[in-house]
Amino acid sequence: MTLLLVALAILGASGVAALAAGRRPRLATALGAGGTALACGLGLFPAAAALAGGPPEHVRAAWDMPYGSLDLELDALSAFFLLPIFLLGGLAAVYGAGYLRPHAGRRNLGLSWLFYDALVGSLVLVVLARNGVLFLLAWEAMALSSFFLVTFEDHREEVREAGWTYLVATHLGTAFLLALFLLLGREAGSLDFRDFGAHGPPAHAGALFLLAVVGFGAKAGFLPLHVWLPEAHPAAPSHVSALLSGVMIKTGIYGLARTLTWLGPPPAWWGWLLVGVGLSSGILGVLFALAQHDLKRLLAYHSVENIGIITLGLGVGVLGLASGAPLVAALGFAGGLLHVLNHALFKGLLFLGAGAVLHATGTREMDRLGGLFRRMPRTGTSFLVGAAAISGLPPLNGFASEFLIFLGALTGALSLPLAGATTCLAALAGLALIGGLAAACFTKAFGAVFLGEPRTGETAGARDPGPAMGIPMAVLAAACIVVGLLAPAGAGAIGSAVAALVPGAHGLPEHVQTGCAALSAATAVGGVFLAAAAGVALLRRAVLRGRPVASSVTWDCGYARPTARMQYTSSSFAAPLVEMFRGLLRTRLRLEATAGRFPGRASLATETPDVCREGLFAPAFRGVARLLGSLRWLQQGSVHVYVLYIAATLVALLVWRLA
Amino acid sequence: MDPARLLPLAFALGLAPLLLGVVNRTKAIVAGRRGAPFTQPYRDIGKLLRKGAVYSGTTTWLFRAGPVGGLAATLAAVTLTPLGGAPATVSFPGDLVLFAGLLALARFLTVLAALDTGSAFEGMGASREVQFSALAEPALLVALAALARATGGLSLTDIAGGLGAAAWAESGPSLLLAALALGAVLLAENARIPVDDPNTHLELTMVHEVMVLDHGGPDLALVLYGSALKLWAFGALLVAAALPVRTGSALPDAAAGVGGLFASAVLVGVVESTMARLRLVRVPQFLVGAGALAALAFVLVGK
């Protein structure tokens, strides 16, 4: 715990130092990025120690704030969420040092690093805080620092717009959290977490659960509260997108998990609700991702999808608890938690890769790219690993966590009575559908950006980025492989996190061990795959030895001069699936058809705006604006009238007091 | 390890291409031709292995890795596949998820290799492949979950072992529906009519074949062998569901399984000879229908 406090102090100091060095961008970057990396490196040790079975550590100090106390605790659940925060926070900082270099002199990098450090620090505080006031303050600091990071390029209108959307969304979520903590606190008599639910489960636990789902869901990106995600994540600089998408939205999951520990034994409908939320977020998230043309927007929608997968895991877990099936519960929670870490690794990697592409070519439009694999082989290989991992393919880490959820759902489908079994079957089928669609989406993204021929001249000067950006990507790609192969070895850590998530339930860690035993058999077969691949590759090399191996153009069915414009684009690749789900996606099509015998030009443009934003929030906000607009006659802008208001109010108060 | 557990793997590795030979011979006979010998697929693979290779200048190492990784993933999936009642080489709880995952990995690599060529035709095939497989995967897993609920087994081997005459007597209708769904997934995943036509000559209408247009020589041999293994693996699952021969000892069970597999190859040949191909826009309905059958099978399991 001392080391954690030291890490927090270093974060604060490096942020302030970077701000002070703001006029000298290189120094500011060195102080900001170096300090963050150091702090994150230090912070990993206590987190790992707590997961290895160390007892929960506690720090408590008095605070003048009413109902507040400086109460921090490091238990296994907090430690599990600290891992991705420190891992990705440090790596993204190193990457940011290279990524922000072109902005040196034009923007105040010191300020940007201050907000970055504030974000990492507040993330750490959010998962450590054990007092409602402290938690909400850290939560707000996290929201504000990330808002300023998102609006880094605030000279662009769409960035300001995205930042505004984010600010509104996060505060709407916080309003629900405020209500949640007030209700919990009123019953417990204090806002300290240890008093919540200490005297048995609170009354109206269902209403509290709903408040938590909405409040934390707005941060996590549950459908339909996800609308800020596809706006804010592409607008931010790429290392910030990686941190927002990989880590920050997981605080919503953390909050929900923490709330579950206070609410007592869950009824079955909580599980149904979570599975439903998971299915809708997962399936619609990946469908919207399929319809996008902007690489970073596509990745942002995939965050909605992966939050859906995590929620499916939690839902299966809650369902298992409610039905008295501890094995199902353990597997669901374990898979969901492991997916939190895994998503941070591969989504961080993918955003950093997308940033490298943007850095090298200046565009995020997939249909303007192509053939980058030969120009940027290292970036391409890292991105490929991330793409396979997010598609849930063995033997990478995405498969490991999805396998645990699958196994939990399958066990539930086998052993529970029909209602629970059908819910588990829905989770199972939904996961399979999400996996298939994710594979479709990432073959599209990787194929359009990295494979084939360049579609425009923008790729001409593209090269792999320098080591500051290259090394974090390589580390994350390696982590995806290592976690994929060694996840069963972490069974103890996952087990203790699950045990912290369900206080009072016994035997869950042992059930996690059971699941991880099956997972280790699966990774062994993954090893068979790798060995078979090596064998087949050797065979291929042996039979080709001494044979003619020629080079030619791509076989385009007899057409001798294929051009890059004949390639399938990312939009044409996704078109059948987008067309199949057009009822949900509402893709807009602008077609300028050919006319006359000698047609000049034709064009086709498609755009898939967010249905929830356009159909739900935009009308609602317009309605609110109209309602409030009817009060506009009060605001004339004339000082005389305002003085009149003050005088009238005073008179009214006087009359009220005297009467 | 019990050496008998290597039996299904050995049969698959040795006999998988013969399955393609049986399908083609059946189609020839129904069409009134004599047809190629049963061993023609072996000869094709042998011929291709003796050739050199031509690569497009657009491609990268990924194109060369596609067939290698695809075959390796299919091989790994075959180690999980029981043969009739005979247990698979490897089995553990939840191995059916890994089975689906490995086939998805093979598909992922094939699709990327196709996109690596920059050809419009291969992009078209790849796009259709990912669309159909995204719908086939849930149908496969739901069908397997229905079988799992009927037998209480969590691994493919336990499920296959439990699907004897007793299980059919207890929940026959639901097993039949699940087997039908598995059959539909088999046809879709292995590029057979009514989803795809392995013999078509028009690149525009192909799904699977067009993705491997640019592969030649040893690479194409790997692709061919891989698709034979994949047909074997799906066929073995179908036979496990539909053929309730369980003697309790591996060799007769495996022999019955091989017999069932060749019978199902004949069935595939007959389907291909008597049915027309579905229009591409109808294929999703076919697959969603398979998924619905599987879900119905799950609900109908009498427990």
Chai-1 contact restraints between the chains, C-beta under 6 A:
chainA,res_idxA,chainB,res_idxB,connection_type,confidence,min_distance_angstrom,max_distance_angstrom,comment,restraint_id
A,F373,B,T60,contact,1.0,0.0,6.0,A-B,restraint_1
A,R374,B,T60,contact,1.0,0.0,6.0,A-B,restraint_2
A,L393,B,A104,contact,1.0,0.0,6.0,A-B,restraint_3
A,L393,B,L105,contact,1.0,0.0,6.0,A-B,restraint_4
A,L393,B,F108,contact,1.0,0.0,6.0,A-B,restraint_5
A,P394,B,G101,contact,1.0,0.0,6.0,A-B,restraint_6
A,F399,B,G101,contact,1.0,0.0,6.0,A-B,restraint_7
A,F403,B,V97,contact,1.0,0.0,6.0,A-B,restraint_8
A,F406,B,V97,contact,1.0,0.0,6.0,A-B,restraint_9
A,L407,B,G94,contact,1.0,0.0,6.0,A-B,restraint_10
A,A413,B,A145,contact,1.0,0.0,6.0,A-B,restraint_11
A,L414,B,A148,contact,1.0,0.0,6.0,A-B,restraint_12
A,L414,B,R149,contact,1.0,0.0,6.0,A-B,restraint_13
A,L425,B,A145,contact,1.0,0.0,6.0,A-B,restraint_14
A,L425,B,F298,contact,1.0,0.0,6.0,A-B,restraint_15
A,L428,B,L141,contact,1.0,0.0,6.0,A-B,restraint_16
A,L428,B,A145,contact,1.0,0.0,6.0,A-B,restraint_17
A,A429,B,P138,contact,1.0,0.0,6.0,A-B,restraint_18
A,A429,B,V142,contact,1.0,0.0,6.0,A-B,restraint_19
A,A432,B,E137,contact,1.0,0.0,6.0,A-B,restraint_20
A,A432,B,P138,contact,1.0,0.0,6.0,A-B,restraint_21
A,A432,B,L141,contact,1.0,0.0,6.0,A-B,restraint_22
A,L433,B,P138,contact,1.0,0.0,6.0,A-B,restraint_23
A,G436,B,S133,contact,1.0,0.0,6.0,A-B,restraint_24
A,G436,B,A134,contact,1.0,0.0,6.0,A-B,restraint_25
A,G436,B,E137,contact,1.0,0.0,6.0,A-B,restraint_26
A,L437,B,A134,contact,1.0,0.0,6.0,A-B,restraint_27
A,A439,B,A104,contact,1.0,0.0,6.0,A-B,restraint_28
A,A439,B,F108,contact,1.0,0.0,6.0,A-B,restraint_29
A,A440,B,V130,contact,1.0,0.0,6.0,A-B,restraint_30
A,A440,B,A134,contact,1.0,0.0,6.0,A-B,restraint_31
A,T443,B,V111,contact,1.0,0.0,6.0,A-B,restraint_32
A,T443,B,L112,contact,1.0,0.0,6.0,A-B,restraint_33
A,T443,B,V130,contact,1.0,0.0,6.0,A-B,restraint_34
A,G447,B,L115,contact,1.0,0.0,6.0,A-B,restraint_35
A,L451,B,L115,contact,1.0,0.0,6.0,A-B,restraint_36
A,L451,B,D116,contact,1.0,0.0,6.0,A-B,restraint_37
A,G452,B,G118,contact,1.0,0.0,6.0,A-B,restraint_38
A,E453,B,T58,contact,1.0,0.0,6.0,A-B,restraint_39
A,E453,B,G118,contact,1.0,0.0,6.0,A-B,restraint_40
A,A518,B,F92,contact,1.0,0.0,6.0,A-B,restraint_41
A,A518,B,P93,contact,1.0,0.0,6.0,A-B,restraint_42
A,A518,B,G94,contact,1.0,0.0,6.0,A-B,restraint_43
A,A521,B,F92,contact,1.0,0.0,6.0,A-B,restraint_44
A,A522,B,L98,contact,1.0,0.0,6.0,A-B,restraint_45
A,V525,B,A76,contact,1.0,0.0,6.0,A-B,restraint_46
A,V525,B,V90,contact,1.0,0.0,6.0,A-B,restraint_47
A,V525,B,L98,contact,1.0,0.0,6.0,A-B,restraint_48
A,V528,B,A76,contact,1.0,0.0,6.0,A-B,restraint_49
A,F529,B,A72,contact,1.0,0.0,6.0,A-B,restraint_50
A,F529,B,A73,contact,1.0,0.0,6.0,A-B,restraint_51
A,F529,B,A76,contact,1.0,0.0,6.0,A-B,restraint_52
A,A532,B,A72,contact,1.0,0.0,6.0,A-B,restraint_53
A,A532,B,L75,contact,1.0,0.0,6.0,A-B,restraint_54
A,A532,B,A76,contact,1.0,0.0,6.0,A-B,restraint_55
A,A533,B,V68,contact,1.0,0.0,6.0,A-B,restraint_56
A,A533,B,G69,contact,1.0,0.0,6.0,A-B,restraint_57
A,A533,B,A72,contact,1.0,0.0,6.0,A-B,restraint_58
A,V536,B,V68,contact,1.0,0.0,6.0,A-B,restraint_59
A,V536,B,L71,contact,1.0,0.0,6.0,A-B,restraint_60
A,V536,B,A72,contact,1.0,0.0,6.0,A-B,restraint_61
A,A537,B,V68,contact,1.0,0.0,6.0,A-B,restraint_62
A,R540,B,P218,contact,1.0,0.0,6.0,A-B,restraint_63
A,V543,B,L49,contact,1.0,0.0,6.0,A-B,restraint_64
A,V543,B,P218,contact,1.0,0.0,6.0,A-B,restraint_65
A,L544,B,P218,contact,1.0,0.0,6.0,A-B,restraint_66
A,R547,B,G52,contact,1.0,0.0,6.0,A-B,restraint_67
A,P548,B,G52,contact,1.0,0.0,6.0,A-B,restraint_68
A,V549,B,G52,contact,1.0,0.0,6.0,A-B,restraint_69
A,V549,B,A53,contact,1.0,0.0,6.0,A-B,restraint_70
A,A550,B,V54,contact,1.0,0.0,6.0,A-B,restraint_71
A,S551,B,Y55,contact,1.0,0.0,6.0,A-B,restraint_72
A,S551,B,G57,contact,1.0,0.0,6.0,A-B,restraint_73
A,S552,B,V54,contact,1.0,0.0,6.0,A-B,restraint_74
A,T554,B,S56,contact,1.0,0.0,6.0,A-B,restraint_75
A,T554,B,T58,contact,1.0,0.0,6.0,A-B,restraint_76
A,T554,B,T117,contact,1.0,0.0,6.0,A-B,restraint_77
A,T554,B,G118,contact,1.0,0.0,6.0,A-B,restraint_78
A,T554,B,S119,contact,1.0,0.0,6.0,A-B,restraint_79
A,W555,B,L213,contact,1.0,0.0,6.0,A-B,restraint_80
A,W555,B,D214,contact,1.0,0.0,6.0,A-B,restraint_81
A,D556,B,S119,contact,1.0,0.0,6.0,A-B,restraint_82
A,C557,B,F121,contact,1.0,0.0,6.0,A-B,restraint_83
A,C557,B,E203,contact,1.0,0.0,6.0,A-B,restraint_84
A,M566,B,A120,contact,1.0,0.0,6.0,A-B,restraint_85
A,Q567,B,G118,contact,1.0,0.0,6.0,A-B,restraint_86
A,Y568,B,A120,contact,1.0,0.0,6.0,A-B,restraint_87
A,Y568,B,G123,contact,1.0,0.0,6.0,A-B,restraint_88
A,F573,B,S127,contact,1.0,0.0,6.0,A-B,restraint_89
A,P576,B,S127,contact,1.0,0.0,6.0,A-B,restraint_90
A,P576,B,Q131,contact,1.0,0.0,6.0,A-B,restraint_91
A,L577,B,Q131,contact,1.0,0.0,6.0,A-B,restraint_92
A,M580,B,P284,contact,1.0,0.0,6.0,A-B,restraint_93
